[in-house]
Structure formats: C-alpha cells, structure tokens
Amino acid sequence: MCLSGISNCLVMYVKLLSQDIIIDLQLWLFSLLIPTLQLCSAQDVSHDTKRFRFGLPSSTHILGLPVSTDTYLSGSMGACTPVSRDEDQGFVDLVVKVYYKNIHSNYPDRGKMSQSLDAMSIGDKIDFRGPGLLVYIRNGNKFAIKPNKNLKCFSGITSMLQLIHSITADPADATKSSLMFANQTKDILLREELEKVLKSHSEQLNLWFTLDKPPQDWKYSSGFVNADMMKEHLPLASNNVLIVMCGPPPMTQHPWHPNLSTLGYKTENTFTY
C-alpha cells in the first residue's frame, strides 16, 4: 500500500499491495465520553511550537483514538491530531504551533486555540473528545473517506506523522508513503522527527520539502509545489494510490488539483481536508 500527502502544503500517497488496511470506528466510544485530562508538561520544540503532554487516567491507559484522527478540546475550542502513538500508555502528546496575538496586523487575534493551550499551567485540565478529521477504510482497491466538515485543526502534518509512525511500527505493513511539505522558512514543524523516521525506514518513506525562502545550504526544493515536483516525488497515478492534501483553499484548489489532474490522478483517488 502507498500513501501520499501535501500540507501547508502536505501531500501523502497510499498504494495498496497485498494487505488491506482498515481504520474503523466500530470500537470507538471516545466520542460518547468527555474525559478531562491534566497537563503534565509543556516543552519548547522551537520558538513558536510546543509539545504538550496530558496524562491519561492511569499508566496503563491508552487514548483509544483511531490512527490519523483528531481529538476535540473543550467543546468547540478546536481539534488536533496527537503525535503520540495510540500504543503509548499513560499519556497523549500534542505538538502545537502557537499563533500569538498582535503579531500580524491582518489577524490580530490569531490562533485562539493555540493561545489557550499555551496559557495553561502544569496541572490544569482540559476536556478531550473525538474523533474528527480523516477516517479512511480500505478494502481491496476501494477507498471510503469520511471527512468532518466542521473541523478546525492546526496542521495536517501531525495527522500524517501519526499515520507514518503507525505504518513503520508494524513489520507486516507493506505500505509505502511519500510526504511533500511546503513551508515559508526552514523552521518546519516536526522536521527532525520526520527525518528520523526517514533514516530508519527509507524503503517505506519518501520525504521532500519546499520553501518560499530557502537558506543557501537548502538541499530540498524552493517555491510552490508544481507539477514537475509532484511528478518527481510522488508515485505514478493509479487506482491503488491515494493522494491526501491539507492546506488553505488557494493552495488546494490551485495549483494542486489541476496539477494532479494533469498528471493523471483521478478525483476519486484524492482527498482534501
């Protein structure tokens, strides 16, 4: 199987081999419950990004969230995808870029959800519920994608990272993934963690970045994601390849969709969230 994504831009692709992958909600009861979790730690990842760790009820509890789906925080506050794996016991980690107030004149309030998390003190509690975002069910060569239209999330990169972790952690999973990530500067969210996975699973993961403002020693691409970049770093279009995109409408509507169409990708084999 193969998975491809573009975010902020993010592109992931999924290609089926002999193994069916099923992400199902049959056992999902988390959306009916609203547990309150306590903030255990908040660590700086970069100058504007933090990793928040929330404790589960006991050291043997797992979150129980299906791979690559969101958890909602405090009702309508917003949603994001944990970067910790569901097998991790006793905690759940969120990596969040904090959008501070009064930094950009056009967006004086910026990210209220990230600011609320940043304002929390160790020991403070917040409500978790879910799932949201992308749920896909694979059966043979068919895709069933269930989007949540009312989603508010930080970045598709956390969803893709969790999915990549899930794939590479299972020796029996033959899924191959390609990830393209566009950013303005080299301060890329979770870049080190992505490159760490690439180093240990280069046969399963293809990773590529592009920047609007690359430094002189930049080894990846520069500029917007275009058809040539997609052609070089994504698999050939076929019925067993799924393209998943996350980004603002000006990016996803143009140029991503037209470029994918030019390269032969069918609409039913692409999904934007």
Secondary structure, 3 states (H helix, E strand, C coil): CEEEEEECCEEEEEECCCCCCECCCCCCCHHHCCCEEEEEEEEEEECCEEEEEEECCCCCCCCCCCCCEEEEECCCCEEECCCCCCCCCCEEEEEEECCCCCCCCCCCCCCHHHHHHHCCCCCCEEEEEEEEECEEEEECCEEEEECCCCCCCCCHHHHHHHHHHHHHCCCCCCCEEEEEEEECCCCCCCHHHHHHHHHHCCCCEEEEEEECCCCCCCCCEECCCCHHHHHHHCCCCCCCEEEEEECCHHHHHHHHHHHHHHCCCCHHHEEEC
